[in-house]
Amino acid sequence: LLRFFLPLLYRHERALYILPMNRKKTPEASEIADIAIVGGGLAGLALAALLGEGGADVLCLDRDPPVAQLKPGFDGRTTAISFGSRQILEQAGVWPGLETAGQGACPIETIHILDGRTKGPPLVFNSGEVGGRAFGWIVENADFRRCLQQRVAALPSVRHLAPATVASFDIGKDSVTIETPEGFHQARVVIGADGRNSFVREWMGVGSRGWSYRQQAVICTIVHEHPHNHIAVEHFRSEGPFAILPMADDAQGRHRSSVVWTADAGRDSPLDWPQPVFEAGLAARFPAWYGKVGLAGPRFAHPLSLNHAHRYIGPRMALVADAAHAIHPIAGQGLNLGFRDIAALAPLLLDAIRDHRDPGSPDVLDRYQRLRRVDNMAMAGATDQLNRLFSNEGLTVSLARRAGMKAVGRLPFAKRFFMSQAMGLGRSATGK
Ligand SMILES: Cc1cc2nc3c(=O)[nH]c(=O)nc-3n(C[C@H](O)[C@H](O)[C@H](O)COP(=O)(O)OP(=O)(O)OC[C@H]3O[C@@H](n4cnc5c(N)ncnc54)[C@H](O)[C@@H]3O)c2cc1C
């Protein structure tokens, strides 16, 4: 198993800059921001907050109005935030609000790993074995977005413009002109944080490597009879992982967990099952110690795919988070990886601005790419291999897998390794 968490392959790809046509447009931009961020999702706003904390003049543009992003149907997911990401959010001034937002962030203190239909005991990771610090915290994405929006609004050097759909760019000698239907903006460097179907990546002419998993993640919130005791459960099943993530109790004191149910895409999706059938499926998958379980809200589905950009940078542009790498959620590491990008990029940009150097210069952007590619490729490879390994019910593979899990359980150094990965401490937060 250890091998799957080691960098699987690293192919150095020479940056190939494709220069877009200069359309000689001279917009009436009243001021040039230091940095423009395209995409005010979780990664884009966190980057805006980090840069704003450092005093940079930042413009963050998003196509969806902020209030629309807080509506209950917009994003019913929760996010497992690693200890490393918590440190970044502390630096951005977001964590104190997020820890107590809504019903509060819920710490993960124990992780149970179950394999296939095996009835044996789970492989248990206990935070007590690594100093008692929580593995991570489960936060509701709606609370997360609200806290980020509030933090950014409180920072005087950050402008959050939404709705503003970025439609084109014009790269000049010292700055980039950004075109939206509402008007033009200028910045010295543009950061694409516009998600897995990134417009910025496409506009830069950057290709990517990836594939569909032909799986979907069905997400929902569950209420259960007994407390979860801060335990997260990852049950690897042949159709894909089934994860139960502990949440804070709701306002009525009901015990809650968030479910990520991976299923084959396309046919007979649990998303479409009648509620009693879905709840029976849940009951069959939940360990008995949770007691009675029931659905506490709507179900959402997300198609799963891997996508890794061939390069992260171009003239006066860089990609971060899902725009650069979207991975399988099997280990709950997608955004955590994106946070390591922004923690690597922000100090490089801030140092350049402070030293009166150009934040969009090739050496600044090159340095960022060098810091982040190996880590991101390793995690993309590891999650891909984990998904294949645990979805394979072939006799040889499943025997090897069970032997591997037993070995990890017995080897303290291997357990500690996995636990530090889960906490986001595998590499330093800055990727150095
Ligand atoms: C089922 C599931 C569970 C997950 N669980 C976890 C977890 O527990 N832990 C974890 O770390 N990660 C998790 N992830 C991964 C995580 O959700 C993503 O990594 C994260 O949402 C990516 O954030 P982002 O800001 O890069 O992109 P997005 O959230 O996609 O944001 C992109 C933003 O860009 C805007 N935009 C797009 N195009 C334009 C344009 N042309 N102009 C202006 N704005 C634009 C969009 O409106 C959007 O707001 C999970 C993913 C899935 C699918």
The ligand as an SDF file (V2000), in Angstrom:
LIG
                    3D

 53 58  0  0  0  0  0  0  0  0999 V2000
  -18.0530   14.6420   -4.1410 C   0  0  0  0  0  0  0  0  0  0  0  0
  -16.8560   15.4490   -3.8320 C   0  0  0  0  0  0  0  0  0  0  0  0
  -16.3880   15.5200   -2.5130 C   0  0  0  0  0  0  0  0  0  0  0  0
  -15.2440   16.2500   -2.2360 C   0  0  0  0  0  0  0  0  0  0  0  0
  -14.7730   16.2640   -0.9530 N   0  0  0  0  0  0  0  0  0  0  0  0
  -13.6210   16.9220   -0.6780 C   0  0  0  0  0  0  0  0  0  0  0  0
  -13.0860   16.9300    0.6440 C   0  0  0  0  0  0  0  0  0  0  0  0
  -13.6530   16.3780    1.5680 O   0  0  0  0  0  0  0  0  0  0  0  0
  -11.8970   17.5810    0.8550 N   0  0  0  0  0  0  0  0  0  0  0  0
  -11.2520   18.2170   -0.1490 C   0  0  0  0  0  0  0  0  0  0  0  0
  -10.1690   18.7690    0.0910 O   0  0  0  0  0  0  0  0  0  0  0  0
  -11.7590   18.2530   -1.4010 N   0  0  0  0  0  0  0  0  0  0  0  0
  -12.9200   17.6370   -1.6800 C   0  0  0  0  0  0  0  0  0  0  0  0
  -13.4290   17.6730   -2.9550 N   0  0  0  0  0  0  0  0  0  0  0  0
  -12.7580   18.4940   -3.9820 C   0  0  0  0  0  0  0  0  0  0  0  0
  -13.2190   19.9540   -3.8680 C   0  0  0  0  0  0  0  0  0  0  0  0
  -14.6030   20.0440   -3.8410 O   0  0  0  0  0  0  0  0  0  0  0  0
  -12.6560   20.7500   -5.0440 C   0  0  0  0  0  0  0  0  0  0  0  0
  -11.2630   20.5520   -5.0950 O   0  0  0  0  0  0  0  0  0  0  0  0
  -12.9440   22.2560   -4.8520 C   0  0  0  0  0  0  0  0  0  0  0  0
  -14.3010   22.5280   -4.8230 O   0  0  0  0  0  0  0  0  0  0  0  0
  -12.2940   23.0410   -5.9780 C   0  0  0  0  0  0  0  0  0  0  0  0
  -12.4550   24.4020   -5.7210 O   0  0  0  0  0  0  0  0  0  0  0  0
  -12.0910   25.4740   -6.8330 P   0  0  0  0  0  0  0  0  0  0  0  0
  -12.2930   26.8000   -6.1770 O   0  0  0  0  0  0  0  0  0  0  0  0
  -10.7830   25.1630   -7.4610 O   0  0  0  0  0  0  0  0  0  0  0  0
  -13.1590   25.2450   -8.0010 O   0  0  0  0  0  0  0  0  0  0  0  0
  -14.7340   25.4950   -7.9970 P   0  0  0  0  0  0  0  0  0  0  0  0
  -15.3030   25.2110   -6.6700 O   0  0  0  0  0  0  0  0  0  0  0  0
  -15.2560   24.7450   -9.1700 O   0  0  0  0  0  0  0  0  0  0  0  0
  -14.8750   27.0630   -8.2490 O   0  0  0  0  0  0  0  0  0  0  0  0
  -14.6470   27.6340   -9.5060 C   0  0  0  0  0  0  0  0  0  0  0  0
  -15.3110   28.9910   -9.5510 C   0  0  0  0  0  0  0  0  0  0  0  0
  -14.9750   29.6120  -10.7900 O   0  0  0  0  0  0  0  0  0  0  0  0
  -16.1050   30.2780  -11.2990 C   0  0  0  0  0  0  0  0  0  0  0  0
  -15.9520   30.4020  -12.7550 N   0  0  0  0  0  0  0  0  0  0  0  0
  -15.8730   29.4210  -13.6720 C   0  0  0  0  0  0  0  0  0  0  0  0
  -15.6820   29.9180  -14.9010 N   0  0  0  0  0  0  0  0  0  0  0  0
  -15.6430   31.2730  -14.7600 C   0  0  0  0  0  0  0  0  0  0  0  0
  -15.4640   32.3590  -15.6600 C   0  0  0  0  0  0  0  0  0  0  0  0
  -15.2870   32.1760  -16.9900 N   0  0  0  0  0  0  0  0  0  0  0  0
  -15.4760   33.6230  -15.1630 N   0  0  0  0  0  0  0  0  0  0  0  0
  -15.6360   33.8510  -13.8360 C   0  0  0  0  0  0  0  0  0  0  0  0
  -15.8100   32.8580  -12.9460 N   0  0  0  0  0  0  0  0  0  0  0  0
  -15.8030   31.5820  -13.3910 C   0  0  0  0  0  0  0  0  0  0  0  0
  -17.2880   29.4040  -10.8680 C   0  0  0  0  0  0  0  0  0  0  0  0
  -18.4900   30.1420  -10.7990 O   0  0  0  0  0  0  0  0  0  0  0  0
  -16.8270   28.9080   -9.4910 C   0  0  0  0  0  0  0  0  0  0  0  0
  -17.3010   29.7360   -8.4400 O   0  0  0  0  0  0  0  0  0  0  0  0
  -14.5730   16.9470   -3.2670 C   0  0  0  0  0  0  0  0  0  0  0  0
  -15.0580   16.9060   -4.5830 C   0  0  0  0  0  0  0  0  0  0  0  0
  -16.1920   16.1700   -4.8670 C   0  0  0  0  0  0  0  0  0  0  0  0
  -16.7050   16.1400   -6.2780 C   0  0  0  0  0  0  0  0  0  0  0  0
  1  2  1  0
  2  3  1  0
  2 52  2  0
  3  4  2  0
  4  5  1  0
  4 50  1  0
  5  6  2  0
  6  7  1  0
  6 13  1  0
  7  8  2  0
  7  9  1  0
  9 10  1  0
 10 11  2  0
 10 12  1  0
 12 13  2  0
 13 14  1  0
 14 15  1  0
 14 50  1  0
 15 16  1  0
 16 17  1  0
 16 18  1  0
 18 19  1  0
 18 20  1  0
 20 21  1  0
 20 22  1  0
 22 23  1  0
 23 24  1  0
 24 25  2  0
 24 26  1  0
 24 27  1  0
 27 28  1  0
 28 29  2  0
 28 30  1  0
 28 31  1  0
 31 32  1  0
 32 33  1  0
 33 34  1  0
 33 48  1  0
 34 35  1  0
 35 36  1  0
 35 46  1  0
 36 37  1  0
 36 45  1  0
 37 38  2  0
 38 39  1  0
 39 40  1  0
 39 45  2  0
 40 41  1  0
 40 42  2  0
 42 43  1  0
 43 44  2  0
 44 45  1  0
 46 47  1  0
 46 48  1  0
 48 49  1  0
 50 51  2  0
 51 52  1  0
 52 53  1  0
M  END
$$$$
